[in-house]
């Protein structure tokens, strides 16, 4: 599976949108972010196993999907479930490819369930995903500053808002957004997507 297809399939599972065009636009945003990081030599590979290192596109897909989910939660009061599970079979991956991203505090029973089911929950990789999410934001800010942007966070914020334009579901979100929600969403972006 190519990387763009991987992003789409991860986003299908992580974001709870009925609008396929919106999911595609979200996945496109995440893929473009990862390609920007790669282009400017800011692509991070960090995992505890060699097989997981080869799966860094997976972690970028997950991290950027969570960034969008958390952004939509703040900007539009949209539901984002941090308890989502990702079916690795749908990604043509096996559990060993993500084992290096699993939190060290996972119970042996949960680990066995993940291995046997070939799934991974966001909570199982939350620490690694949080680090990738933060690093992605910091890297984008550094790239944009190098390009002379005065407010890189605002550029990221508006790029996220633009995802929702021109789709039915996204347009409804944008029309319902309050000024307080805009400030809250911008605060999330400017705080490395951490709250």
Secondary structure, 3 states (H helix, E strand, C coil): CCHHHHHHHHHHHHCCCCCHHHHHHHHHHHHHHHHHHHHCCCCCCCCCCHHHHCCHHHHHHHHHHHHHHHHHHHHHCCCCCCCCEEEHHHHCCCHHHCHHHCCCCCCHHHHHHHHHHCEEEHHHHHHHHHHHHHHHHHHHHHHHHHCCCCCHHHHHHHHHHHHCCCCHHHHHHHHHCCHHHHHHHHHHHHCCCCC
